[in-house]
Amino acid sequence: MPVLSRAAADRSEDLRDPVRTAAAWPTARLITVDPSGRTPMRIEGAAVTLDHRAATDVGDEPPADAVLLGTVGGAGNGPEVDYWAVPGEVEVGGELWSMSPARSDPSTLREVGGLLSDADAGLMTAAVAVLNWHRHGRFCPRCGEQSVPQSAGWSRMCPNDHQEFPRTDPAVIVLVHDGHDKMVLARQPSWPEGRVSVLAGFTEAGESLEGTVSREIGEEIGVEVTDIGYLGSQPWPFPRSLMVGFAARAEIGAPLYPRDGEIESAFWVDRATVRRVLAAGGTSEGIGLPPGISIARRMVEGWAALD
C-alpha cells in the first residue's frame, strides 16, 4: 500500500457531532501544524511518532480552527481517543534533525511519512490536507463572503449559508510498459539531476480517469496506450491532490516524443536495470527513482517484482 494511503483512524462523519466531540474533548489529543506542513515529532525507541499533546492544553473545548482528524482505538484496541489538529507555529530540530542531516526539514510529511505508523501517517496526511484547505479557502467561492469552519473542521459556511467542503484534485499517475520487460521513465526539467519517474497529470473537467490516462500519455510522450488498468491511489496533500495509479500498455519499441517544456527526456528501461537501481537504494546508473513516500515508487517496485 502507498505510504500516505495508510490509515488506522475512524473518520466517520458521525464522529463530528458537536455533542459527541465536546464529551470526548477532555481525553482527546492534539497536534499543531505550521504553514509549511511541519509538526513536532518525537523518537520512541526506534520509532518516529507524532508529538501530540492533551487537547485541553488549548482550552476546555475545541477551538474554532481545529480539525477532528479521527478516532483511534476501541474494539479491543484500548479506549477510543479523538485526535485533532490546529494551525500554529512549531519548533523543529533535536533528535529528528540528526536522523537526516542532509535533508532540509525532517519534520514534514514528505520527510517522515514513511517512518510513521499507519495511524500517525493517516492523521498527519489528513491534518496537512485539511488545514491547508482552510488556510487558502477562507472566502466563499460563490458569493465572496468570509466563511467559518463547521463540522469539526470538515466544511466551511458563509453568511449566505453556502457550504463548501475540502477540495481534492484528482490526478492520474501512469506506469507505461510494453507488456514484456520494459517500462518508461521520464524527467521534468525542474527536478534534481538524475531524478526520473513515471508520468502523471491532472484530470480535466468532464473527463474520466481513463480518458486522462490516454490524453496525458499522448501529450507528454506522444504514445497511444491500451489495456489501462487501475493499480491504487494515494492522497498527496501538496497541496490537495489524489494520485490515482494506473498501468497502461504501449507498443513494443514505440518511439517516445517528450513534450517540449514539460518533459525533458523519456526513455524505455528494462526490468533488470530497474531491479539493479532498486537494489542500490533507488539511485544508480544515472537513474534516481522517486522517493519511497510516493505512489510512483511503489508502482515501479511492483512492476520490477513481476516475473
PLY file of the C-alpha trace (Angstrom):
ply
format ascii 1.0
element vertex 307
property float x
property float y
property float z
element edge 306
property int vertex1
property int vertex2
end_header
0.00 0.00 0.00
1.33 3.50 -0.78
2.80 5.15 2.30
0.32 8.01 2.59
-2.67 5.74 1.93
-2.20 4.03 5.27
-4.75 4.94 7.92
-5.98 3.41 11.15
-8.29 6.17 12.38
-12.08 6.13 12.16
-13.07 9.21 10.10
-16.84 8.65 10.11
-18.92 11.79 9.65
-20.98 10.73 12.68
-17.98 11.38 14.94
-18.17 15.10 14.13
-21.41 15.65 16.04
-20.75 18.64 18.35
-22.27 16.96 21.41
-20.07 13.90 20.94
-16.88 15.89 20.27
-17.48 18.06 23.35
-17.88 14.96 25.52
-14.70 13.38 24.08
-12.59 16.56 24.25
-11.19 16.03 27.80
-9.35 12.86 26.70
-8.55 13.98 23.14
-5.05 14.54 21.77
-3.83 17.42 19.61
-1.12 18.12 17.04
-0.04 21.52 15.73
0.80 22.01 12.05
2.50 25.14 10.72
2.02 26.73 7.25
4.95 24.69 5.89
3.29 21.42 6.90
5.62 20.80 9.83
4.52 19.25 13.09
6.58 18.29 16.16
7.86 14.72 16.23
9.47 12.56 18.87
11.51 9.37 18.87
10.33 6.41 20.94
12.95 3.68 20.75
13.50 3.15 17.03
10.15 4.69 16.04
9.24 8.22 14.99
5.85 9.36 16.28
3.72 12.49 16.25
4.37 14.60 19.31
0.73 15.12 20.22
-0.39 16.67 23.48
-3.52 16.90 25.60
-6.25 18.76 23.73
-7.20 20.57 26.93
-3.86 22.39 26.76
-5.55 24.82 24.34
-8.84 25.18 26.22
-11.93 23.47 27.56
-13.48 22.99 24.12
-12.27 22.61 20.52
-11.00 25.91 19.08
-12.90 27.27 16.07
-9.98 26.45 13.73
-9.43 22.89 14.99
-9.98 19.85 12.74
-11.06 16.46 14.04
-8.72 14.02 12.28
-10.44 10.89 13.54
-10.72 8.46 16.42
-8.11 5.81 17.23
-8.73 2.81 19.47
-11.83 0.96 20.56
-12.96 -2.58 19.73
-10.25 -4.20 21.85
-7.51 -1.72 20.90
-7.73 0.42 24.00
-10.05 3.32 24.75
-11.28 5.48 21.89
-9.31 8.72 21.62
-10.11 11.66 19.36
-7.18 13.27 17.52
-7.35 16.92 16.45
-5.09 19.30 14.57
-4.75 23.07 14.89
-2.73 25.56 12.84
0.15 27.30 14.59
3.87 27.79 14.84
6.06 24.83 15.75
9.69 24.27 16.68
11.60 21.51 14.92
15.05 20.12 15.46
16.74 17.99 18.10
16.90 14.26 17.53
14.92 14.36 14.31
17.45 16.62 12.67
20.25 14.17 13.47
18.34 11.35 11.75
18.60 13.03 8.38
21.33 15.68 8.37
21.36 16.08 4.58
17.63 16.80 4.37
16.17 20.27 4.65
13.37 19.57 7.10
12.76 16.17 8.71
9.54 17.31 10.39
7.40 17.44 7.24
5.18 14.72 5.84
7.45 14.29 2.81
10.44 13.51 5.04
8.98 11.31 7.76
5.72 9.97 6.32
7.34 6.62 5.60
8.66 6.34 9.17
5.32 6.88 10.89
2.86 4.19 11.96
-0.30 3.62 9.94
-2.31 5.68 12.44
0.16 8.57 12.60
0.68 8.66 8.82
-3.06 8.86 8.24
-3.55 11.52 10.91
-0.76 13.74 9.60
-1.87 13.38 5.98
-5.38 14.48 6.90
-4.07 17.34 9.03
-1.84 18.75 6.30
-4.57 18.44 3.66
-7.47 19.96 5.58
-5.56 22.74 7.34
-4.06 23.75 4.00
-7.58 23.94 2.54
-8.74 26.15 5.40
-5.70 28.38 5.01
-6.47 29.07 1.35
-10.27 28.83 1.38
-11.42 31.49 3.81
-13.80 33.15 1.38
-16.89 31.64 -0.23
-16.26 30.88 -3.92
-19.95 31.55 -4.69
-20.50 34.98 -3.11
-17.09 36.12 -1.85
-18.16 36.46 1.78
-15.83 35.26 4.51
-16.68 31.77 5.73
-16.11 29.96 9.02
-15.27 26.33 9.82
-18.05 23.88 10.69
-18.50 20.13 11.21
-15.35 19.79 13.34
-13.31 21.44 10.60
-14.65 19.42 7.65
-16.68 22.17 5.99
-16.98 25.96 5.82
-20.14 28.08 5.85
-20.57 31.69 4.74
-23.26 34.17 5.97
-25.39 33.25 2.94
-25.49 29.60 4.01
-23.25 28.41 1.19
-21.42 25.32 2.43
-18.08 24.22 1.00
-16.07 21.05 1.59
-12.31 20.36 1.32
-11.06 20.35 -2.26
-9.31 17.31 -3.71
-7.96 17.44 -7.25
-7.77 14.00 -8.95
-4.64 13.27 -10.95
-3.54 10.11 -12.74
-0.09 8.63 -12.41
0.74 6.06 -15.06
3.31 3.31 -15.47
3.63 2.80 -19.22
5.03 -0.64 -20.15
5.33 -2.70 -23.31
3.70 -5.85 -21.96
7.09 -7.53 -21.91
10.12 -6.34 -19.93
10.38 -2.58 -20.48
8.75 0.48 -18.95
9.00 4.24 -19.49
10.80 6.63 -17.15
10.77 10.39 -17.71
12.02 13.55 -16.04
10.73 17.08 -15.71
13.17 19.99 -16.24
12.68 21.26 -12.67
13.72 18.01 -10.97
17.15 17.37 -9.41
19.76 15.93 -11.73
19.09 12.27 -12.50
15.59 12.17 -10.94
13.07 10.30 -13.09
9.60 8.94 -12.53
6.51 7.63 -14.23
4.13 10.03 -15.97
1.32 11.99 -14.33
-1.24 14.68 -14.98
-4.43 16.25 -13.64
-7.91 15.18 -14.67
-9.80 17.92 -16.50
-13.45 18.89 -16.00
-15.80 16.41 -17.65
-13.06 13.83 -18.15
-12.85 10.24 -16.89
-9.72 8.92 -15.23
-9.14 6.54 -18.13
-9.56 9.43 -20.54
-6.97 11.37 -18.60
-4.52 8.48 -18.91
-4.87 8.33 -22.70
-4.68 12.11 -23.13
-1.75 12.71 -20.78
0.40 9.92 -22.20
-0.31 11.11 -25.71
0.53 14.70 -24.79
3.63 14.00 -22.73
5.41 11.33 -24.78
3.37 11.01 -27.98
2.35 7.39 -27.42
-1.02 5.65 -27.69
-1.78 3.23 -24.86
-4.21 0.35 -24.34
-5.03 -2.10 -21.53
-5.42 0.70 -18.99
-5.71 -0.83 -15.52
-6.15 0.60 -12.04
-3.33 -0.01 -9.53
-4.15 2.02 -6.43
-4.37 5.54 -5.07
-2.67 7.85 -2.61
-3.57 11.23 -1.14
-0.91 13.80 -1.99
-1.68 16.95 0.04
0.90 19.14 -1.72
-1.39 21.00 -1.89
-4.57 18.90 -2.46
-4.21 16.06 -4.95
-5.38 12.46 -5.03
-2.95 10.43 -7.12
-4.76 7.59 -8.90
-2.35 4.98 -10.19
-2.71 3.12 -13.49
-0.68 0.82 -15.70
-1.06 1.12 -19.47
0.49 -0.78 -22.37
2.23 0.73 -25.38
3.58 -0.97 -28.48
6.96 -2.66 -28.05
9.70 -0.23 -29.02
7.27 2.65 -29.57
9.26 5.88 -30.18
8.89 8.50 -27.45
8.39 12.20 -28.17
8.82 14.20 -24.93
6.59 17.28 -24.80
8.67 20.42 -25.08
8.69 22.44 -21.88
7.12 19.68 -19.75
9.21 16.55 -20.23
12.96 17.00 -20.54
13.60 13.38 -21.50
11.86 10.00 -21.63
13.27 6.55 -22.26
12.49 2.86 -22.14
14.26 0.90 -19.41
14.32 -2.85 -18.92
13.28 -4.69 -15.78
16.80 -5.90 -14.97
18.09 -2.32 -14.88
15.23 -1.18 -12.64
15.92 -4.07 -10.28
19.58 -3.08 -10.03
18.68 0.55 -9.28
16.21 -0.52 -6.60
18.78 -2.87 -5.06
21.17 0.09 -4.86
18.63 2.08 -2.85
16.89 3.80 -5.74
19.78 5.75 -7.22
22.28 4.13 -9.58
23.42 4.08 -13.21
22.39 7.72 -13.66
18.81 6.94 -12.59
17.24 8.41 -9.46
13.84 6.85 -8.76
11.07 8.66 -6.83
11.30 8.62 -3.02
9.68 5.82 -1.02
6.85 8.04 0.21
5.38 8.34 -3.29
2.96 6.00 -5.02
5.26 6.26 -8.06
7.97 4.35 -6.19
5.53 1.62 -5.17
4.36 1.30 -8.76
7.92 0.90 -10.04
8.72 -1.62 -7.29
5.61 -3.64 -8.11
6.44 -3.77 -11.82
10.07 -4.71 -11.11
8.95 -7.61 -8.93
6.99 -9.25 -11.74
8.45 -12.38 -13.37
0 1
1 2
2 3
3 4
4 5
5 6
6 7
7 8
8 9
9 10
10 11
11 12
12 13
13 14
14 15
15 16
16 17
17 18
18 19
19 20
20 21
21 22
22 23
23 24
24 25
25 26
26 27
27 28
28 29
29 30
30 31
31 32
32 33
33 34
34 35
35 36
36 37
37 38
38 39
39 40
40 41
41 42
42 43
43 44
44 45
45 46
46 47
47 48
48 49
49 50
50 51
51 52
52 53
53 54
54 55
55 56
56 57
57 58
58 59
59 60
60 61
61 62
62 63
63 64
64 65
65 66
66 67
67 68
68 69
69 70
70 71
71 72
72 73
73 74
74 75
75 76
76 77
77 78
78 79
79 80
80 81
81 82
82 83
83 84
84 85
85 86
86 87
87 88
88 89
89 90
90 91
91 92
92 93
93 94
94 95
95 96
96 97
97 98
98 99
99 100
100 101
101 102
102 103
103 104
104 105
105 106
106 107
107 108
108 109
109 110
110 111
111 112
112 113
113 114
114 115
115 116
116 117
117 118
118 119
119 120
120 121
121 122
122 123
123 124
124 125
125 126
126 127
127 128
128 129
129 130
130 131
131 132
132 133
133 134
134 135
135 136
136 137
137 138
138 139
139 140
140 141
141 142
142 143
143 144
144 145
145 146
146 147
147 148
148 149
149 150
150 151
151 152
152 153
153 154
154 155
155 156
156 157
157 158
158 159
159 160
160 161
161 162
162 163
163 164
164 165
165 166
166 167
167 168
168 169
169 170
170 171
171 172
172 173
173 174
174 175
175 176
176 177
177 178
178 179
179 180
180 181
181 182
182 183
183 184
184 185
185 186
186 187
187 188
188 189
189 190
190 191
191 192
192 193
193 194
194 195
195 196
196 197
197 198
198 199
199 200
200 201
201 202
202 203
203 204
204 205
205 206
206 207
207 208
208 209
209 210
210 211
211 212
212 213
213 214
214 215
215 216
216 217
217 218
218 219
219 220
220 221
221 222
222 223
223 224
224 225
225 226
226 227
227 228
228 229
229 230
230 231
231 232
232 233
233 234
234 235
235 236
236 237
237 238
238 239
239 240
240 241
241 242
242 243
243 244
244 245
245 246
246 247
247 248
248 249
249 250
250 251
251 252
252 253
253 254
254 255
255 256
256 257
257 258
258 259
259 260
260 261
261 262
262 263
263 264
264 265
265 266
266 267
267 268
268 269
269 270
270 271
271 272
272 273
273 274
274 275
275 276
276 277
277 278
278 279
279 280
280 281
281 282
282 283
283 284
284 285
285 286
286 287
287 288
288 289
289 290
290 291
291 292
292 293
293 294
294 295
295 296
296 297
297 298
298 299
299 300
300 301
301 302
302 303
303 304
304 305
305 306
